[in-house]
Structures are given as C-alpha cells and as structure tokens.
C-alpha cells in the first residue's frame, strides 16, 4: 500500500516515481478546500500502490507550483518520472473522480 509523502526539498526529481506516475497534490495550510481534500487523497494513497503520492506545500516550495503553472489550489498533477504533466485537476474533488483521473493517466501510459 502506498502512502502520501511530503516534499522536503525543492528538487522534485528525488520523489518522483522512477518507473511510473506520481500524483502531486499542491496545497497550503491556510486553504480550506485543501484541508477538505487532504483526507480524500490520504485514503486514495493508502489504497493504491500503482502510483506514488507527494504533497507539495505551495507556500514553502514556490518554484515547484510555478513549474506546473499552478494558479489555484488545491491542484492535482499526475506526472511522469521526468516531471512531464500527464493529467491534472483543480479544486476539491471526490475520491471517485480522483481515482478516475489516475486510471485515465495510467491507461494513457500504455
């Protein structure tokens, strides 16, 4: 079972899954919708081992959100090992919608 980890450095390459996809959750402690989404992503992360999960604090790591053009949070980006964006989603969403997005991203990878 996978678990969501928190970005602890400005260099994302150290936390991206090398042989698959990584789900990046961009959020901030002051963001109400981000706090609502947190337990949903934690549940998804605990039930899936086909992708990695990383939480990115937008206040602490300002360069990472700008790399993905994050303009609103919460923002979910599904990326390849090289950091290329595969799928994304803005706002607090349901577990079902997020799982569909992950499944779509995985299917697009072949």
C-alpha positions in Angstrom: 0.0 0.0 0.0 1.2 3.4 -0.9 1.4 6.4 1.3 1.4 10.1 0.6 4.8 11.7 1.3 5.5 15.4 1.8 8.0 17.2 -0.4 11.0 18.0 1.8 13.3 19.6 -0.8 12.9 22.0 -3.8 14.1 19.3 -6.2 11.1 17.1 -7.2 13.3 14.6 -9.0 14.1 12.8 -5.8 10.5 12.0 -5.0 9.1 11.2 -8.4 8.3 7.5 -9.1 11.0 6.3 -11.5 9.0 3.6 -13.2 5.5 5.1 -13.3 3.4 8.0 -12.4 3.4 10.3 -9.4 0.3 12.2 -8.1 1.3 15.7 -6.9 -1.1 17.4 -4.5 -0.5 21.2 -4.4 -1.9 22.8 -1.3 -1.4 25.3 1.5 -2.2 25.1 5.2 -4.5 28.1 5.1 -6.6 26.7 2.2 -10.0 25.4 3.3 -10.6 23.2 0.2 -7.1 21.8 0.5 -7.8 20.7 4.0 -11.1 19.1 2.8 -9.2 17.2 0.1 -6.3 16.0 2.3 -8.2 13.0 3.9 -9.5 12.0 0.5 -6.0 11.9 -1.0 -4.7 10.1 2.0 -7.4 7.4 1.6 -6.6 7.0 -2.1 -2.9 6.8 -1.4 -3.4 4.1 1.3 -5.4 2.0 -1.2 -3.2 2.3 -4.3 0.3 1.2 -5.0 0.3 1.7 -8.7 1.3 5.4 -8.4 3.3 7.5 -5.9 1.7 10.4 -3.9 3.5 13.6 -3.0 2.1 16.6 -1.1 3.6 20.0 -2.1 3.2 22.9 0.2 2.8 25.9 -2.2 3.9 28.4 0.5 7.1 26.5 1.3 8.1 25.4 -2.3 7.2 28.3 -4.6 9.3 27.1 -7.5 7.5 23.7 -7.9 4.0 25.1 -8.4 5.2 27.6 -10.9 6.8 24.8 -12.9 3.3 23.3 -13.4 1.5 26.7 -13.9 -0.5 26.2 -10.7 -2.8 29.2 -10.4 -5.4 27.8 -8.0 -5.3 25.3 -5.2 -5.9 22.5 -4.4 -4.4 21.3 -7.6 -3.6 17.7 -8.5 -1.0 17.0 -11.2 -0.1 13.5 -12.4 3.4 13.4 -13.8 5.9 11.0 -15.3 9.3 10.3 -13.8 10.8 13.2 -15.9 8.2 15.6 -14.5 6.1 15.8 -17.6 2.4 16.5 -16.9 0.1 13.7 -17.9 -3.3 14.8 -16.3 -4.4 17.5 -13.9 -7.4 18.6 -11.8 -8.2 21.8 -10.0 -10.3 22.0 -6.8 -11.5 19.6 -4.2 -12.9 16.5 -5.8 -14.4 13.2 -4.8 -12.5 10.0 -4.3 -14.2 8.5 -7.3 -13.3 11.4 -9.6 -9.7 11.4 -8.5 -9.4 7.6 -9.0 -10.9 8.1 -12.5 -8.2 10.7 -13.3 -5.5 8.4 -12.0 -6.9 5.4 -14.0 -7.1 7.6 -17.2 -3.4 8.7 -16.7 -2.3 5.1 -16.2 -4.2 4.0 -19.3 -2.6 6.7 -21.4 0.8 5.3 -20.4 0.1 2.0 -22.1 
